């Protein structure tokens, strides 16, 4: 493992691996961006360890040895042979504990999307163009964006850039039922359909700290699609699962769509029913770490003994890098 620090204004560039530890990298499908935390020792009474603390806004780059993935401490090696950059971001918080311990929090460049506000007006343009425009206006390098035909007609004033993008995608999801993942990789923003984020990784090893819950609180077994017109709120489509209704009672979702999209109403209704008409199965596990794993990905499990077989959406992902590399995952079973 390797941790590097750079502060351009102070001309301070150094590797800080030797006096840092407790590296943790985490993200969640409900938030935009990855968070990286670590501790640093800077001892004012030791001339060799004095004045090592870091500045707010400083850049950190964390790299991991590829061979540190999917292995236990029993075969761990202290020699780095193939380092890959895992995280690049800026320090946003720092805390001092006692005389020599500093704890830092860094975020990837999604930090600027969350904190920088913009004003922009859309006059009935497609979602893909709308996203490209707000990124261009705010200097956000765009790695990829899917084709989104939903028409956007809205004014955003003093709104965080990330919220503008999220609202565009929300409108697209409400119209089509398809869900999108937003994340920053390196310095670029990527927007992708969840179905395209299936990892070529299968968890077959030891699973620890296993927990399982199930719930019907978010279940919907009847979907009504209605016109968004205030003058004519007619039902455009109505689908339901009669067997589910017999078992759980009516759990109905009402979704509005533009009149010009009414030809797609039945398709949208079926998509929502497929997504929502199920018992939500959530798993929390601790497994050996793999740098390819992050929230928003679909992960394959082959653990029949504990009932974990098939594909799971990673809702929350926490990597801990120490003597060995482990992950704590919150997972939602995919049907």
C-alpha positions as CSV (number, residue, x, y, z in Angstrom):
1,X,0.0,0.0,0.0
2,X,1.1,3.6,-0.6
3,X,-0.3,6.9,0.4
4,X,0.9,10.1,-1.3
5,X,0.2,13.8,-0.4
6,X,0.5,16.9,-2.4
7,X,-0.1,20.6,-1.5
8,X,0.7,22.7,-4.5
9,X,0.5,26.1,-2.8
10,X,3.0,25.0,-0.2
11,X,5.2,23.0,-2.6
12,X,4.7,20.1,-0.3
13,X,4.8,16.7,-2.1
14,X,5.6,13.6,-0.1
15,X,4.8,9.9,0.5
16,X,3.1,9.6,3.9
17,X,2.7,5.8,4.1
18,X,5.3,5.4,6.9
19,X,3.5,7.5,9.4
20,X,-0.2,6.8,8.5
21,X,-2.5,3.9,9.0
22,X,-6.2,2.8,9.5
23,X,-7.0,3.3,5.8
24,X,-10.8,3.1,5.1
25,X,-12.6,3.7,1.8
26,X,-16.4,3.8,1.7
27,X,-19.3,4.8,-0.5
28,X,-23.1,4.3,-0.6
29,X,-25.7,4.3,-3.4
30,X,-27.6,7.1,-1.6
31,X,-24.6,9.5,-1.8
32,X,-22.4,10.8,-4.6
33,X,-18.7,10.2,-4.1
34,X,-16.2,8.1,-2.1
35,X,-14.9,8.9,1.3
36,X,-11.4,8.0,2.4
37,X,-10.2,8.2,6.0
38,X,-6.9,7.6,7.7
39,X,-4.8,8.5,10.8
40,X,-1.4,10.2,10.9
41,X,1.2,10.5,13.6
42,X,3.0,13.8,14.0
43,X,5.0,14.1,17.3
44,X,6.2,17.6,18.2
45,X,8.7,16.3,20.7
46,X,10.4,14.0,18.2
47,X,12.4,15.9,15.6
48,X,12.0,13.0,13.1
49,X,8.2,13.0,13.4
50,X,7.4,16.7,13.9
51,X,5.3,19.0,11.7
52,X,4.0,16.2,9.5
53,X,0.3,17.2,9.6
54,X,-1.6,17.9,6.4
55,X,-3.4,21.0,5.1
56,X,-7.1,21.3,4.2
57,X,-7.6,21.0,0.5
58,X,-4.4,18.9,0.1
59,X,-4.5,16.1,-2.4
60,X,-4.1,12.4,-1.4
61,X,-3.6,9.4,-3.7
62,X,-4.0,5.9,-2.2
63,X,-2.7,2.9,-4.1
64,X,-3.1,-0.8,-3.2
65,X,-1.0,-3.8,-4.2
66,X,-3.0,-5.9,-6.6
67,X,-1.9,-9.0,-4.7
68,X,-3.6,-7.6,-1.6
69,X,-7.0,-8.5,-3.0
70,X,-8.8,-11.6,-1.9
71,X,-6.1,-12.8,0.5
72,X,-5.7,-13.4,4.2
73,X,-3.0,-12.1,6.6
74,X,-1.5,-15.6,6.4
75,X,-0.1,-15.0,3.0
76,X,0.2,-11.3,3.2
77,X,3.4,-9.7,1.8
78,X,4.9,-6.4,2.8
79,X,6.5,-5.9,-0.6
80,X,4.5,-4.0,-3.1
81,X,4.9,-5.4,-6.6
82,X,1.9,-4.1,-8.6
83,X,0.5,-0.9,-7.1
84,X,-2.8,0.5,-8.6
85,X,-4.3,3.8,-7.8
86,X,-7.6,3.2,-5.9
87,X,-8.5,6.7,-4.7
88,X,-7.7,10.3,-5.5
89,X,-9.3,13.1,-3.7
90,X,-8.9,16.2,-1.4
91,X,-8.7,16.5,2.4
92,X,-11.9,18.2,3.7
93,X,-11.8,17.5,7.4
94,X,-9.0,17.0,10.0
95,X,-9.1,16.3,13.8
96,X,-6.3,16.2,16.4
97,X,-6.5,13.7,19.3
98,X,-3.9,14.1,22.1
99,X,-0.5,15.3,21.3
100,X,0.4,13.3,18.2
101,X,-2.6,11.8,16.5
102,X,-4.3,13.4,13.5
103,X,-7.4,11.9,11.7
104,X,-8.3,13.0,8.2
105,X,-11.2,12.7,5.9
106,X,-10.9,13.1,2.1
107,X,-13.5,13.0,-0.7
108,X,-13.1,12.2,-4.3
109,X,-13.8,15.0,-6.8
110,X,-17.6,14.5,-6.5
111,X,-17.1,16.9,-3.5
112,X,-17.2,19.8,-5.9
113,X,-20.4,18.6,-7.5
114,X,-22.0,18.4,-4.1
115,X,-20.8,21.8,-2.9
116,X,-20.7,24.0,-6.0
117,X,-24.0,25.6,-6.9
118,X,-25.2,26.5,-10.4
119,X,-28.1,28.2,-12.2
120,X,-29.4,26.7,-15.5
121,X,-32.6,26.7,-17.5
122,X,-33.8,23.8,-19.7
123,X,-36.5,24.3,-22.3
124,X,-37.8,20.9,-23.2
125,X,-34.5,19.2,-24.1
126,X,-33.6,15.5,-23.7
127,X,-31.9,14.3,-20.5
128,X,-28.6,13.4,-22.1
129,X,-28.2,16.9,-23.6
130,X,-29.3,18.5,-20.3
131,X,-26.6,16.6,-18.3
132,X,-23.9,17.5,-20.9
133,X,-24.9,21.2,-20.7
134,X,-24.7,21.4,-16.9
135,X,-21.3,19.6,-16.9
136,X,-19.9,21.8,-19.7
137,X,-21.1,24.9,-17.9
138,X,-19.4,23.9,-14.6
139,X,-16.2,22.4,-16.0
140,X,-17.1,18.8,-15.1
141,X,-15.3,16.2,-17.3
142,X,-17.9,13.7,-18.4
143,X,-16.7,10.1,-18.8
144,X,-20.0,8.6,-20.0
145,X,-23.7,9.3,-20.0
146,X,-26.5,7.0,-21.4
147,X,-29.1,8.0,-23.9
148,X,-31.9,9.6,-21.9
149,X,-34.9,10.7,-24.0
150,X,-36.9,12.2,-21.2
151,X,-37.6,15.9,-21.9
152,X,-36.5,18.3,-19.3
153,X,-38.2,21.6,-18.8
154,X,-37.2,23.2,-15.6
155,X,-35.2,26.2,-14.1
156,X,-32.6,25.5,-11.4
157,X,-31.3,28.5,-9.4
158,X,-28.5,28.3,-6.9
159,X,-28.8,24.5,-7.0
160,X,-25.8,22.1,-6.3
161,X,-24.6,20.7,-9.6
162,X,-25.1,17.2,-8.2
163,X,-28.7,17.9,-7.4
164,X,-29.4,19.1,-10.9
165,X,-28.0,15.9,-12.3
166,X,-29.9,13.8,-9.7
167,X,-33.2,15.6,-10.5
168,X,-32.8,15.0,-14.3
169,X,-32.2,11.3,-13.6
170,X,-35.1,11.2,-11.2
171,X,-37.4,12.5,-13.9
172,X,-36.1,9.9,-16.3
173,X,-36.6,7.1,-13.8
174,X,-40.2,8.3,-13.0
175,X,-41.0,8.3,-16.7
176,X,-39.3,5.0,-17.7
177,X,-38.7,3.0,-14.5
178,X,-34.9,2.7,-15.3
179,X,-32.4,3.6,-12.6
180,X,-29.0,5.2,-12.9
181,X,-25.8,5.3,-11.0
182,X,-23.7,8.4,-10.7
183,X,-20.0,8.2,-9.6
184,X,-16.7,9.9,-10.1
185,X,-13.7,7.8,-11.3
186,X,-10.4,9.7,-11.2
187,X,-11.4,13.2,-12.4
188,X,-14.4,12.2,-14.6
189,X,-18.1,11.8,-14.0
190,X,-19.8,8.6,-15.1
191,X,-23.5,8.0,-15.3
192,X,-24.6,4.5,-16.1
193,X,-27.6,2.2,-16.0
194,X,-27.4,-0.2,-13.0
195,X,-27.9,-3.2,-15.2
196,X,-24.5,-2.4,-16.9
197,X,-22.6,-2.5,-13.6
198,X,-22.3,-6.3,-13.1
199,X,-18.9,-7.3,-11.7
200,X,-17.0,-10.2,-13.0
201,X,-16.3,-11.2,-9.4
202,X,-17.8,-14.1,-7.5
203,X,-17.6,-14.4,-3.7
204,X,-16.9,-18.0,-2.9
205,X,-14.6,-17.6,0.1
206,X,-15.2,-17.1,3.8
207,X,-18.2,-14.9,4.8
208,X,-18.1,-13.3,8.3
209,X,-20.3,-11.1,10.4
210,X,-23.4,-12.4,8.5
211,X,-26.8,-10.7,9.0
212,X,-30.0,-11.0,7.1
213,X,-33.3,-9.0,7.2
214,X,-36.4,-9.0,5.1
215,X,-39.2,-6.5,4.7
216,X,-42.3,-5.6,2.8
217,X,-42.3,-1.9,3.7
218,X,-41.3,-0.8,0.2
219,X,-43.4,-3.4,-1.6
220,X,-45.9,-2.3,-4.3
221,X,-48.2,-4.9,-5.8
222,X,-50.4,-2.6,-7.8
223,X,-49.2,0.2,-10.1
224,X,-51.3,3.0,-11.6
225,X,-49.9,5.2,-14.3
226,X,-51.8,8.4,-14.7
227,X,-51.6,11.5,-16.8
228,X,-49.6,14.4,-15.4
229,X,-52.1,16.9,-16.9
230,X,-54.0,18.8,-14.2
231,X,-57.0,19.0,-16.5
232,X,-57.2,15.2,-17.2
233,X,-55.7,12.8,-14.6
234,X,-56.9,9.7,-16.5
235,X,-55.5,6.3,-15.7
236,X,-53.2,5.3,-18.6
237,X,-52.2,1.9,-17.3
238,X,-53.0,-0.4,-14.4
239,X,-51.1,-3.6,-13.5
240,X,-51.2,-5.7,-10.4
241,X,-50.2,-9.1,-8.9
242,X,-53.4,-10.7,-7.7
243,X,-51.6,-13.4,-5.7
244,X,-49.5,-10.9,-3.9
245,X,-52.5,-8.8,-3.1
246,X,-54.3,-11.8,-1.6
247,X,-51.3,-12.5,0.6
248,X,-50.2,-8.9,1.6
249,X,-53.2,-6.7,0.8
250,X,-53.1,-3.8,-1.7
251,X,-49.9,-1.9,-1.8
252,X,-50.3,0.7,-4.6
253,X,-48.0,3.0,-6.4
254,X,-49.4,5.9,-8.4
255,X,-47.0,7.4,-11.0
256,X,-47.6,10.3,-13.3
257,X,-46.3,10.5,-16.9
258,X,-46.5,13.2,-19.5
259,X,-49.3,12.8,-22.0
260,X,-46.8,12.6,-24.9
261,X,-45.4,9.5,-23.2
262,X,-48.7,7.7,-22.6
263,X,-47.9,5.1,-25.3
264,X,-45.2,3.8,-22.9
265,X,-47.5,3.8,-19.9
266,X,-48.0,0.0,-19.8
267,X,-44.2,-0.6,-20.2
268,X,-43.5,1.8,-17.4
269,X,-46.1,0.2,-15.1
270,X,-44.7,-3.3,-15.7
271,X,-41.2,-2.1,-15.0
272,X,-42.2,-0.6,-11.7
273,X,-44.2,-3.7,-10.7
274,X,-41.2,-5.9,-11.5
275,X,-38.9,-3.7,-9.4
276,X,-41.2,-3.2,-6.4
277,X,-43.4,-6.3,-6.1
278,X,-41.0,-8.3,-3.9
279,X,-39.9,-8.9,-0.4
280,X,-36.8,-6.9,0.1
281,X,-33.9,-9.1,1.2
282,X,-31.0,-7.3,2.7
283,X,-27.7,-8.9,3.7
284,X,-24.7,-7.6,5.7
285,X,-21.5,-9.5,5.4
286,X,-17.7,-9.1,5.9
287,X,-15.6,-10.7,3.2
288,X,-12.0,-10.5,1.8
289,X,-11.4,-7.3,0.0
290,X,-11.3,-6.6,-3.8
291,X,-10.6,-3.2,-5.1
292,X,-13.1,-3.7,-8.0
293,X,-16.0,-3.7,-5.5
294,X,-17.8,-0.5,-4.7
295,X,-21.4,0.5,-4.1
296,X,-23.8,0.5,-7.1
297,X,-22.3,-2.7,-8.5
298,X,-23.9,-6.1,-8.9
299,X,-21.9,-8.8,-7.2
300,X,-22.2,-12.6,-7.6
301,X,-22.3,-14.8,-4.5
302,X,-22.1,-18.6,-4.3
303,X,-22.8,-19.3,-0.7
304,X,-25.7,-21.8,-0.6
305,X,-25.2,-22.7,3.1
306,X,-26.2,-19.2,4.2
307,X,-28.8,-18.6,1.4
308,X,-26.6,-16.3,-0.6
309,X,-26.7,-17.4,-4.2
310,X,-27.1,-15.2,-7.3
311,X,-26.7,-11.5,-7.9
312,X,-26.8,-8.8,-5.2
313,X,-26.8,-5.0,-5.5
314,X,-24.1,-3.4,-3.3
315,X,-25.9,-0.7,-1.4
316,X,-23.1,0.2,1.0
317,X,-19.4,-0.7,0.7
318,X,-16.6,-0.2,3.2
319,X,-13.0,-1.3,2.5
320,X,-10.5,-1.6,5.4
321,X,-6.8,-1.8,4.5
322,X,-4.6,-3.1,7.3
323,X,-2.7,-6.3,7.8
324,X,-5.2,-7.7,5.3
325,X,-7.8,-6.2,3.1
326,X,-11.5,-6.7,4.0
327,X,-14.9,-5.4,3.0
328,X,-18.1,-4.8,4.9
329,X,-21.0,-4.9,2.4
330,X,-24.7,-4.2,2.7
331,X,-26.4,-6.1,-0.1
332,X,-29.8,-6.3,-1.7
333,X,-30.9,-9.5,-3.4
334,X,-31.7,-9.1,-7.1
335,X,-34.5,-11.2,-8.6
